[in-house]
Amino acid sequence: MNTDKPNILLIAVDSLLSTHMSTYGYPRLTTPHIDRFARDAAVFEQTFSPFVPTTSAYASMLTGRDLFGTQVVALRHKGPLRAEVRTLPEMLREHDYRSVCVGFERNPSSRGFDEYLQYPAWEKMDADGRMPKAGNLNDVFLPWLRNAVRTGDRWFAFLRHMDPHSPYLPPKPFDRIFYQGDERDPSNRSMDPVRAFAPFADYFASWIPEDVTDKDYVIAQYDGAIAYMDACIQWIFALLEREGVLDETLVVLNGDHGETLYDHECWFDHHGIYDVCLKVPLIIRYPRRVRPGARVWGYNQHKDLVPSILDLAGITVEDALDGRSVVSLHDGGEASFESSFYLTECTWMRKHGWRTPQWKLIVALEPDFHFKPEVELYNLVEDPGETVNLAEERPDVVAQLKEEMEAHIARRESETGLSNPVRNQPGWHGIKGIDYFTSSQQAYDNLHIGSRKQARGLQAKETGEDKEKGG
């Protein structure tokens, strides 16, 4: 095997809340194998996904650019990724890496891989009606990995794990390891508001039994899905260790965004630029450069991922990347990267905002289907759950944060020569005949997920069946 540069394994988990990983202190033992893996790795405590959702997040993760550089801001991004922007596999090809992308074909952010492997993450169920997503991923990836290791190829593998993404249907026994209650208790009405939310009601009915009344049961399914995925990821670690190449492989675990479970009325999804969507895990293992057991507290973002991988691999590129290598945070050269930064969302709502260590500003660019106020302001120090909107009480803070946000936008537009893409996204929701919503009621009446098949269509540009009613 070529030993001058490492193999690279990027485990990218969709919809993974770092706060629901035992690695990050969650009281439920959801990630025991990743916990063990992390003891020989560096764990980054303040990694953010500032551009929600999937397509925009992965665009930043795989290019080292922010959204001004990628021009990708919407889930249903129209057209390809900008030709001027190279992806990580395109950069690595120049250094004789064989690359494979598992589970992320047909998305504009996945351009440039040598091979694409697909696995059933949405439809294939076991005999109990559960979805063994990570096991299905292993079925297609492990043979590829075994072959690559034994032929001595230098390789880069990108895995898109889907277990924490709804529907949360982990196989037995993971479906009940975190729940021993009665999910059908008629006195528990916590699922009532979830089922009353018409845009998602049909989708939820397609995978949450109609007689389930306890929202904690659904949350336990999410946690069980993480635990199941953790067990399956261990198979990959074990193969690398058995073949004697684990320590020669740069392994990175990252998430594209978090998940709103029973938070902010964004039921069991990942929209809203609240911290449950923005904070993601970042764990890096590479004994040659990374200190085992390190806990790194400096702020970093998705745009820093590519520069970090290239730095650790000893690769220099000519690309003008927006991010920086987190090695400087790990080594103590810098305490933190920018702690105040721009936020966007273009999933089910079109909003942008500004986050500082103390404050979160959210500004709606059009009315949303949750009937939320146009401006939200949260004190993250006193109210980390973002439950008390202080926008009317503190107009001075709103004005200051808006000024900082607009200054950042103007600076990045000037530096790139490109406009802010979130401000120009007609038809971002996929509904024919509507460019932008003019009222929350209009958004509520038109946005709709009808089935798992339609939800899957949002993630991969398929036949367009989702476009009539927004997904």
C-alpha positions in Angstrom: 0.0 0.0 0.0 1.1 3.6 -0.6 2.1 4.9 2.8 3.1 8.5 2.1 -0.5 9.6 2.3 -3.3 8.1 4.3 -6.5 6.5 3.1 -9.4 8.8 3.9 -12.7 7.7 5.4 -15.4 10.4 5.8 -18.4 9.1 7.7 -21.1 11.7 7.1 -24.2 11.1 9.1 -27.5 12.7 8.1 -29.6 14.3 10.8 -27.3 13.4 13.7 -27.7 15.4 16.9 -24.4 15.5 18.7 -26.3 16.1 21.9 -27.9 12.6 21.4 -24.5 10.9 21.2 -23.0 9.5 24.4 -19.7 10.6 23.0 -20.9 14.2 23.7 -22.3 13.5 27.1 -25.8 12.2 26.3 -27.0 10.1 29.3 -28.3 7.3 27.1 -25.5 5.0 25.8 -26.3 5.6 22.1 -22.7 5.5 20.7 -20.6 3.0 22.7 -18.4 2.0 19.7 -17.9 5.6 18.6 -17.1 6.4 22.2 -14.4 3.8 22.2 -13.2 5.0 18.8 -13.1 8.7 20.1 -10.7 7.8 22.9 -8.1 7.5 20.2 -9.3 10.6 18.4 -10.0 14.3 18.7 -13.5 15.3 19.5 -14.5 18.8 18.5 -17.1 20.3 20.8 -18.2 23.4 18.8 -18.7 22.3 15.2 -21.6 24.0 13.3 -23.6 23.4 10.2 -24.5 27.0 9.3 -26.3 26.3 6.0 -29.3 24.0 6.6 -30.3 21.5 5.1 -28.6 18.6 3.3 -27.7 19.8 -0.1 -26.2 23.1 1.1 -24.5 21.5 4.1 -22.8 18.8 2.0 -21.8 21.4 -0.6 -19.8 23.2 2.1 -18.5 19.9 3.6 -17.2 18.7 0.3 -15.8 21.9 -1.2 -14.3 23.9 1.7 -16.5 26.9 0.7 -19.3 28.8 2.4 -22.6 29.3 0.6 -21.4 32.5 -1.2 -18.7 30.3 -2.7 -20.9 27.3 -3.5 -24.1 29.3 -4.3 -26.0 26.3 -2.9 -28.6 27.2 -0.3 -31.7 25.2 -1.0 -32.6 21.5 -0.5 -34.0 21.5 -4.0 -31.0 23.2 -5.6 -31.6 23.9 -9.2 -28.8 22.9 -11.6 -25.4 21.6 -10.8 -22.7 22.7 -8.4 -20.7 25.6 -9.9 -18.1 24.3 -12.3 -15.5 26.7 -10.9 -15.7 25.0 -7.5 -13.9 21.7 -7.1 -15.1 19.0 -4.7 -12.8 17.0 -2.4 -12.8 13.8 -4.6 -11.8 16.0 -7.6 -8.9 17.5 -5.6 -7.8 14.1 -4.4 -7.9 12.6 -7.9 -4.8 14.6 -8.7 -3.0 12.7 -5.9 -4.0 9.2 -7.1 -6.9 8.6 -4.8 -9.6 6.2 -5.9 -12.9 7.6 -4.5 -16.3 6.1 -3.8 -19.5 7.8 -2.7 -22.0 5.6 -0.8 -25.6 6.7 -0.7 -25.4 10.2 -2.2 -25.8 9.9 -5.9 -27.7 12.4 -8.1 -27.2 15.3 -5.6 -25.4 18.3 -7.0 -23.1 18.3 -4.0 -21.8 14.8 -4.7 -20.0 15.6 -8.0 -16.7 14.1 -8.8 -16.4 10.6 -7.3 -15.0 7.8 -9.3 -17.7 5.3 -8.2 -21.2 5.6 -6.7 -22.7 2.9 -4.6 -26.4 3.0 -3.6 -28.1 1.2 -0.8 -31.7 1.0 0.3 -32.1 3.5 3.1 -35.8 4.4 2.6 -37.8 1.5 1.5 -36.3 -1.9 2.3 -37.8 -3.2 5.5 -37.1 -6.4 7.5 -39.7 -8.9 8.5 -40.7 -6.7 11.4 -41.3 -3.6 9.3 -38.1 -2.0 10.5 -35.3 -0.3 8.4 -31.8 -1.7 8.8 -30.2 1.3 7.0 -26.7 1.1 8.2 -26.6 -2.7 7.7 -27.7 -2.1 4.1 -24.9 0.4 3.7 -22.4 -2.1 5.0 -23.6 -4.7 2.5 -22.5 -2.6 -0.4 -19.5 -0.8 1.2 -17.6 -3.5 3.0 -16.9 -5.6 -0.1 -15.6 -2.4 -1.8 -13.5 -1.5 1.2 -12.0 -5.0 1.5 -11.1 -5.0 -2.1 -9.5 -1.5 -2.0 -7.4 -2.4 1.1 -6.2 -5.7 -0.3 -5.3 -4.3 -3.8 -3.2 -1.5 -2.1 -5.1 1.3 -3.7 -5.0 4.7 -2.0 -8.7 5.5 -1.4 -11.2 8.1 -0.3 -14.6 6.8 0.8 -17.5 9.1 1.6 -20.4 7.3 3.5 -23.8 9.0 3.9 -25.4 7.2 6.8 -29.2 7.7 7.1 -30.3 6.0 10.3 -31.0 9.2 12.3 -33.0 10.6 9.4 -36.7 9.9 9.6 -38.3 7.5 9.4 -36.8 6.4 12.7 -37.3 2.6 12.4 -34.3 0.8 13.9 -34.4 -3.0 13.8 -34.9 -5.0 16.9 -33.7 -4.9 19.6 -32.7 -1.3 19.1 -36.4 -0.3 18.8 -36.9 -0.7 22.5 -33.5 -0.4 24.2 -34.3 3.2 25.3 -38.0 2.8 25.9 -39.9 0.5 28.3 -43.1 2.5 28.7 -46.5 2.2 27.1 -46.4 4.2 23.9 -50.1 3.7 23.5 -51.1 5.1 26.9 -54.4 6.9 26.2 -53.8 9.5 28.9 -50.6 10.7 27.2 -51.5 13.3 24.5 -48.0 14.5 23.6 -48.4 13.3 20.0 -51.6 15.3 19.4 -49.8 18.5 18.2 -47.5 16.4 16.0 -50.5 14.7 14.2 -52.3 18.0 14.0 -49.6 19.5 11.9 -51.2 19.0 8.5 -48.1 19.5 6.2 -46.4 16.4 7.8 -49.3 14.5 9.1 -49.5 12.0 6.2 -45.8 11.4 6.3 -45.8 10.7 10.0 -48.8 8.3 9.6 -46.7 6.3 7.1 -44.2 5.3 9.8 -45.5 6.2 13.2 -48.4 3.8 14.2 -51.7 5.7 14.5 -52.2 4.6 18.1 -48.8 5.8 19.4 -49.6 8.7 21.9 -46.2 9.2 23.5 -43.6 11.5 21.8 -40.9 10.0 24.0 -41.4 6.7 22.2 -40.6 8.4 18.9 -37.5 10.1 20.4 -36.4 6.6 21.7 -36.7 5.3 18.1 -34.3 8.1 17.0 -31.9 7.2 19.8 -32.2 3.5 18.9 -31.4 4.3 15.3 -28.2 6.0 16.3 -27.3 3.0 18.5 -27.9 0.6 15.6 -25.9 2.7 13.3 -23.1 2.8 15.9 -23.0 -1.0 16.0 -22.8 -1.2 12.2 -20.0 1.4 12.0 -18.0 -0.8 14.3 -18.0 -3.4 11.5 -16.0 -0.9 9.4 -13.6 0.0 12.2 -13.1 -3.8 12.8 -12.3 -4.5 9.2 -9.8 -1.7 9.0 -8.2 -2.9 12.2 -8.2 -6.6 11.1 -6.5 -5.6 7.8 -3.9 -3.6 9.7 -4.7 -0.2 8.1 -6.7 1.6 10.7 -3.8 3.6 12.0 -2.8 4.5 8.4 -6.3 5.8 7.7 -7.6 9.3 8.3 -11.1 8.7 9.7 -13.5 11.6 10.1 -17.0 11.4 11.5 -19.2 14.5 10.8 -22.9 15.3 10.4 -24.7 17.4 7.8 -27.1 18.9 10.3 -28.9 18.0 13.5 -32.6 17.2 14.0 -35.6 18.9 15.6 -37.3 16.2 17.6 -40.0 17.8 19.8 -38.4 21.2 19.5 -39.7 24.5 18.3 -42.8 22.8 16.7 -40.6 21.6 13.9 -41.6 18.0 14.6 -39.1 15.2 13.8 -37.4 17.0 11.0 -34.4 19.3 10.5 -35.7 22.7 9.5 -35.3 26.0 11.5 -31.9 27.5 12.2 -32.1 26.6 15.9 -29.0 25.1 17.5 -30.5 21.6 17.5 -30.1 21.8 13.7 -26.8 23.7 13.7 -24.6 21.8 16.1 -23.0 18.7 14.6 -20.4 16.2 15.7 -16.8 16.2 14.4 -14.4 13.4 15.4 -11.1 12.9 13.8 -8.8 9.9 14.2 -5.3 9.8 12.7 -2.6 8.8 15.1 0.2 10.4 13.0 -1.2 13.9 13.6 -4.1 13.8 16.0 -3.7 13.6 19.8 -5.8 10.7 21.3 -8.5 11.8 23.7 -8.3 15.5 22.8 -11.3 17.7 23.4 -11.2 20.8 21.2 -13.5 23.7 22.2 -12.8 26.2 19.4 -15.6 27.2 17.0 -15.4 25.7 13.5 -17.8 25.1 10.6 -18.4 22.8 7.7 -16.3 25.0 5.4 -13.3 23.9 7.6 -13.7 20.2 6.9 -11.9 20.0 3.5 -9.0 22.2 4.5 -8.6 20.0 7.6 -8.6 16.7 5.6 -6.1 18.1 3.1 -3.8 19.4 5.9 -3.8 16.1 7.8 -3.2 14.1 4.6 -0.3 16.4 3.7 -1.9 17.6 0.5 -1.7 21.1 -0.9 -4.2 22.4 -3.5 -4.4 25.7 -5.5 -8.1 26.1 -4.7 -9.2 29.3 -2.9 -10.9 27.7 0.1 -13.0 29.7 2.5 -12.3 27.4 5.5 -9.3 26.7 7.6 -7.7 23.6 9.0 -8.9 22.7 12.5 -5.4 21.3 13.1 -4.5 24.8 14.4 -7.3 24.5 17.0 -6.2 21.0 17.9 -2.5 22.0 18.2 -3.3 25.2 20.2 -2.2 27.6 17.6 -5.6 29.2 17.6 -8.2 29.2 20.4 -11.2 29.5 18.0 -12.2 30.3 14.5 -15.0 32.9 14.0 -17.5 32.7 16.8 -20.1 35.0 15.1 -21.3 33.7 11.8 -24.1 33.8 9.2 -26.9 31.2 9.1 -29.3 30.2 6.3 -32.2 27.8 5.8 -34.1 26.9 2.7 -35.9 23.6 3.4 -39.5 24.2 4.4 -38.9 27.8 5.4 -36.6 30.5 3.9 -34.8 32.4 6.6 -31.4 33.7 7.5 -29.7 34.8 10.7 -26.7 35.7 12.7 -25.3 33.7 15.7 -22.9 35.0 18.3 -21.8 33.2 21.5 -24.6 35.1 23.3 -27.2 35.9 20.8 -29.2 34.2 17.9 -31.0 36.4 15.4 -33.5 34.7 12.9 -35.1 36.8 10.2 -37.8 35.4 7.9 -37.4 36.2 4.2 -41.0 35.2 3.7 -43.9 33.9 5.9 -43.4 30.4 7.2 -45.8 27.5 7.7 -45.4 27.5 11.4 -46.8 31.1 11.7 -43.7 32.2 13.6 -42.9 35.9 13.9 -40.8 37.6 11.3 -38.0 38.2 13.7 -36.7 36.0 16.5 -34.0 36.8 19.0 -32.7 34.4 21.7 -30.2 34.8 24.5 -28.2 31.6 24.1 -26.4 32.1 27.5 -29.6 32.4 29.6 -31.9 30.5 27.2 -29.8 27.8 25.4 -33.0 26.0 24.3 -34.1 29.1 22.4 -37.6 29.2 24.0 -38.1 32.9 24.8 -38.2 35.3 21.8 -36.8 38.7 22.9 -37.1 40.5 19.6 -39.7 43.0 20.8 -38.1 43.4 24.2 -34.6 44.0 22.8 -34.9 46.0 19.6 -31.4 47.4 20.2 -29.8 43.9 20.0 -31.9 43.1 16.9 -30.6 46.2 15.2 -27.0 45.5 16.2 -27.1 41.9 14.9 -28.8 42.9 11.7 -26.1 45.4 11.1 -23.4 42.8 11.7 -25.2 40.3 9.5 -25.7 42.7 6.6 -22.0 43.8 6.8 -21.0 40.2 6.5 -23.2 39.6 3.5 -21.9 42.7 1.8 -18.3 41.7 2.5 -18.7 38.2 1.1 -20.6 39.4 -1.9 -17.8 41.8 -2.6 -15.1 39.2 -2.1 -16.8 36.6 -4.3 -18.4 38.9 -6.9 -21.6 36.8 -6.3 -24.9 37.6 -4.7 -26.3 36.1 -1.6 -28.2 33.0 -3.0 -30.8 32.8 -0.2 -32.3 36.1 -1.4 -33.0 34.8 -4.9 -34.6 31.3 -4.8 -38.0 31.4 -6.6 -39.8 28.2 -6.4 -37.4 26.9 -3.7 -40.2 24.8 -2.2 -40.9 22.9 -5.5 -44.6 24.1 -5.8 -45.6 24.9 -9.3 -46.9 28.4 -9.8 -45.6 29.9 -6.6 -42.3 31.7 -6.4 -42.5 32.9 -2.8 -45.2 32.6 -0.1 -47.1 35.7 0.8 -48.7 34.4 4.0 -48.1 31.7 6.5 -51.6 30.2 5.7 -50.6 29.9 2.0 -47.4 28.1 3.1 -49.3 25.8 5.5 -51.9 24.9 2.9 -49.4 24.1 0.2 -46.4 22.4 1.8 -46.9 18.7 2.2 -45.0 15.4 2.5 -47.3 12.6 1.6 -45.2 9.4 2.0 -41.7 8.0 2.6 -41.3 7.8 -1.2 -42.0 11.4 -1.7 -39.6 12.3 1.2 -36.9 10.2 -0.4 -37.5 12.2 -3.6 -36.5 15.4 -1.9 -33.1 13.9 -1.1 -32.3 12.6 -4.6 -33.3 14.3 -7.8 -35.7 11.7 -9.0 -38.8 11.9 -11.2 -40.1 15.1 -9.7 -43.1 13.4 -8.2 -42.6 15.5 -5.1 -43.0 18.8 -6.9 -46.8 19.1 -7.0 -47.2 19.6 -3.3 -43.7 20.5 -2.2 -42.3 17.1 -1.3 
